[in-house]
Amino acid sequence: MTGGPTATLPWVPPRAEFATEAEKAAAEWIAPYGQAWHLLRTRDWLMHLDPAATVEMRLAAMTHDIERMFPGGPRVDFTVASWDDPVYLYAHQLRSAEIVGVWLAGREARAEGVDAAEVRRLVALHEVGGLRGADLVQAADSLSFLETLAGLARDWVTSGTCTRAVAAAKLRYSVDRIRVPEAVEPARALFDWAVAQLPPEEEEDA
């Protein structure tokens, strides 16, 4: 049996225009990254959740996974590890924060007025959330993952990287970790849609 993506994508926010030179520079920097769309949509979701989000929050949203664009980063086998494995998550978010900090230090002219330390803090918390905007960045990351990377989860299953149950658990984890009340309902709608993109169990077993 051949399965394909099903259901209609739930409502998602429109693109939000870049308001600062720093954001334009960040968009140029992340453009070569294979999942740059996920980063950009994280910013869009952040601005939907909090239209008054600071430029530091917006930059953190746009760059939070950037360490994966550079070789030598942490790796984990999620067929045996859990999606909330702290050894991997902290290594990933801290490496991204370090890389973003170095990038900002070299962009003083276009990042004037940006609190680089605050951007690093938010990037360093994007997987686990926290105070002063960190929960919002994390929630936006989850919403964007469900919207933009459901196809990746499907590919994990069809390629044999993991089982359908493991991929579905990743999608569920993206919802369960959210602590921003306004993000829960759209996350649940996107979760249902994303799970529908996974191959049927009979196709996986074929």
Secondary structure, DSSP 8 states (H G I E B T S, - for coil): ------S------------SHHHHHHHHHHTTSTTHHHHHHHHHHHHHH-TT--HHHHHHHHHTTGGGGSTT-----TTTS-TT-HHHHHHHHHHHHHHHHHHHHT-TTTTTT--HHHHHHHHTTTTT--TTTHHHHHHHHHHHHHHHSHHHHHHHHHTTSS-HHHHHHHHHHHHHT---HHHHHHHHHHHHHHHHHS--HHHHH-
